[in-house]
């Protein structure tokens, strides 16, 4: 039989075991917290780019922009109106100069026709070619000094002595003299008179007009 002393000892041991178990249970949350893995920091999202920031450059060297070299402006043409041997004054400049010195009292269409006729008479005079077209003017005479390479460079017409039936044609022409000298600005005047049939024909200029 168990003595009272032994029973008292067993009871004390049982109570100590219970208290130990209760203590372990009470301490368990703290021990669990100690063994819990550390929480990972939340993943950070990349900061939003500021408005207006330039996009990132692609990897590698940036291509060098190629700019076409500007083409040189075309050089102005060195050619002049009219005769290449006519010096520095163009036909147009001579024509404008003549127009500034005459009275514009002949209708333009008629003036053009009379300037053309006066030019043909002049060329027939200085070259000797085509004189048969004006027998009353040349009287069958041939040219005494024949010029060559001749051409009319400018011409205007105006009424002669305020007459409606007479026109003085002012001409500037170029040619090579019988001696071989080139003259690019020779002035000449040709008088054209309209007959009773309305035809224009050359007439000799009065001596004071030559």
Backbone torsions as a table, in degrees:
resi	resn	phi	psi	omega
1	UNK	NA	147.3	-177.2
2	UNK	-86.1	137.8	-179.4
3	UNK	-80.4	161.9	179.4
4	UNK	-63.9	-29.6	179.1
5	UNK	-68.2	-38.9	-179.5
6	UNK	-68.3	-39.6	179.6
7	UNK	-63.6	-40.6	178.7
8	UNK	-61.6	-36.8	179.5
9	UNK	-69.0	-40.1	179.8
10	UNK	-64.5	-39.5	179.5
11	UNK	-63.1	-38.7	-179.6
12	UNK	-66.5	-39.1	178.8
13	UNK	-66.2	-41.7	-179.9
14	UNK	-63.5	-41.3	-179.9
15	UNK	-66.7	-35.5	178.6
16	UNK	-67.1	-37.7	179.3
17	UNK	-66.2	-41.6	179.6
18	UNK	-62.5	-44.5	179.1
19	UNK	-61.4	-36.0	179.2
20	UNK	-64.9	-42.9	-179.5
21	UNK	-64.1	-43.4	178.5
22	UNK	-60.4	-40.5	179.9
23	UNK	-64.5	-40.2	179.4
24	UNK	-63.6	-42.4	-179.7
25	UNK	-62.8	-42.4	-179.9
26	UNK	-65.4	-33.4	-179.3
27	UNK	-83.7	-10.2	-174.3
28	UNK	-59.6	-43.9	178.7
29	UNK	-57.5	-41.2	-179.9
30	UNK	-65.3	-40.6	-179.4
31	UNK	-67.4	-36.0	178.7
32	UNK	-65.7	-40.1	179.8
33	UNK	-63.5	-35.8	179.0
34	UNK	-66.3	-34.8	-177.3
35	UNK	-87.6	-8.5	-177.8
36	UNK	-67.8	137.8	179.5
37	UNK	-66.4	147.8	-179.6
38	UNK	-64.3	136.9	179.7
39	UNK	-68.7	137.0	178.8
40	UNK	-73.9	140.1	177.2
41	UNK	-64.1	142.5	179.7
42	UNK	-60.4	141.9	179.5
43	UNK	-65.7	134.1	-178.8
44	UNK	-92.7	130.6	176.4
45	UNK	-81.2	148.7	-179.9
46	UNK	-60.9	141.9	-179.1
47	UNK	-63.8	136.2	179.8
48	UNK	-64.0	141.9	-179.2
49	UNK	-72.2	150.4	180.0
50	UNK	-74.4	146.8	178.8
51	UNK	-63.5	131.5	178.8
52	UNK	95.0	-7.0	178.2
53	UNK	-66.8	141.2	179.4
54	UNK	-72.0	142.5	177.9
55	UNK	-63.5	152.0	-178.7
56	UNK	-64.2	142.4	179.0
57	UNK	-73.1	142.1	177.4
58	UNK	-65.6	158.9	-179.5
59	UNK	-64.6	150.1	178.0
60	UNK	95.4	169.0	-178.6
61	UNK	-67.5	140.2	179.8
62	UNK	-75.3	141.1	-178.6
63	UNK	-66.7	142.5	179.3
64	UNK	-84.2	121.7	-179.8
65	UNK	-65.5	137.3	179.4
66	UNK	-99.0	124.0	179.3
67	UNK	-113.9	123.4	-179.2
68	UNK	-67.5	134.9	179.4
69	UNK	-67.3	133.9	-179.6
70	UNK	-62.7	135.1	-179.3
71	UNK	-72.6	146.1	-179.4
72	UNK	-68.1	138.3	179.4
73	UNK	-63.4	143.4	-179.5
74	UNK	-62.0	138.6	179.3
75	UNK	-71.8	142.0	-179.9
76	UNK	-62.0	145.3	-178.3
77	UNK	-64.8	135.9	180.0
78	UNK	-86.3	-6.7	-177.4
79	UNK	-72.2	148.6	178.4
80	UNK	-118.8	162.7	175.6
81	UNK	-67.1	144.7	171.6
82	UNK	81.9	-147.9	-172.3
83	UNK	-68.7	127.9	177.0
84	UNK	-64.7	-17.6	178.0
85	UNK	-99.1	16.5	-173.5
86	UNK	-88.3	12.3	178.1
87	UNK	79.5	-155.8	-174.0
88	UNK	-91.5	-6.2	-178.8
89	UNK	-97.3	122.1	-178.3
90	UNK	-79.6	164.7	176.1
91	UNK	-60.1	-40.8	-179.2
92	UNK	-61.5	-39.6	179.4
93	UNK	-66.0	-39.5	177.7
94	UNK	-65.2	-40.9	-179.9
95	UNK	-63.0	-43.9	179.3
96	UNK	-65.2	-36.2	178.8
97	UNK	-64.8	-41.8	177.8
98	UNK	-64.1	-40.9	-178.0
99	UNK	-64.2	-28.4	179.5
100	UNK	-75.5	-18.5	-174.5
101	UNK	-103.2	-1.2	-176.9
102	UNK	-115.7	165.0	175.6
103	UNK	-91.2	124.9	-178.4
104	UNK	-81.9	69.8	-176.9
105	UNK	-115.1	16.1	175.9
106	UNK	-119.2	130.2	179.2
107	UNK	-53.7	139.7	-174.9
108	UNK	-55.1	-41.6	-179.4
109	UNK	-64.6	-43.3	178.2
110	UNK	-67.6	-40.6	179.5
111	UNK	-59.0	-44.3	-179.8
112	UNK	-59.9	-41.9	-178.9
113	UNK	-67.8	-39.3	-178.3
114	UNK	-73.7	-34.7	176.4
115	UNK	-64.3	-40.1	177.9
116	UNK	-63.8	-42.3	178.7
117	UNK	-65.8	-43.8	179.0
118	UNK	-61.8	-36.5	178.0
119	UNK	-65.0	-39.7	179.1
120	UNK	-65.9	-39.3	177.6
121	UNK	-63.7	-43.5	-179.9
122	UNK	-61.9	-47.5	-178.7
123	UNK	-63.7	-37.0	176.2
124	UNK	-64.7	-34.0	-179.5
125	UNK	-68.3	-47.7	-171.8
126	UNK	-86.0	-22.8	-178.8
127	UNK	-104.1	-19.8	-177.4
128	UNK	84.9	-5.0	-178.9
129	UNK	-95.9	131.6	177.5
130	UNK	89.3	12.8	-178.1
131	UNK	-70.4	-23.7	-177.6
132	UNK	-65.7	-19.1	179.0
133	UNK	-73.2	-12.4	-177.8
134	UNK	-134.4	65.4	-174.5
135	UNK	-64.5	-35.1	-178.9
136	UNK	-70.5	-21.9	-177.3
137	UNK	-87.9	-45.4	-175.8
138	UNK	-92.7	-14.7	177.0
139	UNK	56.5	29.5	178.2
140	UNK	76.3	7.4	-179.5
141	UNK	-82.0	142.2	176.2
142	UNK	-91.3	164.2	-179.4
143	UNK	-70.1	134.5	178.6
144	UNK	-82.4	-38.8	177.6
145	UNK	-121.0	107.2	-176.5
146	UNK	-89.1	120.5	173.1
147	UNK	-90.3	158.4	178.2
148	UNK	-133.2	166.1	-178.8
149	UNK	52.9	45.9	-176.1
150	UNK	-96.9	150.3	174.8
151	UNK	-160.4	156.2	178.6
152	UNK	-88.1	129.3	-178.1
153	UNK	-99.5	-31.6	-179.0
154	UNK	-160.5	156.2	179.4
155	UNK	-166.3	144.6	174.8
156	UNK	-140.1	163.6	179.6
157	UNK	-134.2	146.2	174.7
158	UNK	-147.9	159.2	-178.8
159	UNK	-62.1	141.3	180.0
160	UNK	-96.5	121.9	177.3
161	UNK	55.4	34.4	179.0
162	UNK	60.2	23.0	178.2
163	UNK	-90.1	143.5	178.1
164	UNK	-83.2	-14.7	-177.9
165	UNK	-107.1	10.3	-179.0
166	UNK	-138.9	135.4	-178.4
167	UNK	-133.0	137.7	175.7
168	UNK	-102.8	119.9	-179.2
169	UNK	-98.9	119.1	177.4
170	UNK	-95.3	126.4	-176.3
171	UNK	-126.9	149.3	169.1
172	UNK	-124.1	126.2	-176.2
173	UNK	-133.8	165.8	-179.4
174	UNK	-128.3	149.1	179.3
175	UNK	-175.1	173.0	177.6
176	UNK	-107.9	124.8	-175.7
177	UNK	-70.5	166.2	176.5
178	UNK	-57.9	-24.5	178.1
179	UNK	-83.3	-4.0	178.2
180	UNK	90.9	10.5	179.4
181	UNK	-93.0	136.0	-179.3
182	UNK	-89.4	128.7	176.5
183	UNK	-122.6	122.3	-173.3
184	UNK	-102.8	-6.4	-178.2
185	UNK	-142.5	74.7	178.2
186	UNK	-101.3	117.6	179.5
187	UNK	-85.9	141.0	178.0
188	UNK	-149.1	148.1	176.5
189	UNK	-120.4	137.1	179.1
190	UNK	-123.3	128.1	179.6
191	UNK	-93.5	126.9	177.6
192	UNK	-117.9	133.2	-178.3
193	UNK	-125.2	139.4	179.2
194	UNK	-91.6	130.6	-178.9
195	UNK	-87.4	-174.5	-176.5
196	UNK	-67.2	-21.4	179.0
197	UNK	-88.1	0.9	179.2
198	UNK	84.0	9.9	179.8
199	UNK	-92.3	139.1	177.9
200	UNK	-94.6	134.9	-178.8
201	UNK	-144.3	152.8	179.5
202	UNK	-72.3	144.7	175.9
203	UNK	-132.6	147.8	178.1
204	UNK	-63.1	139.1	176.7
205	UNK	-73.8	145.2	172.7
206	UNK	-56.1	154.3	-175.6
207	UNK	-57.3	-39.3	-177.2
208	UNK	-69.5	-17.8	179.2
209	UNK	-88.3	-15.4	-177.7
210	UNK	-76.6	NA	NA
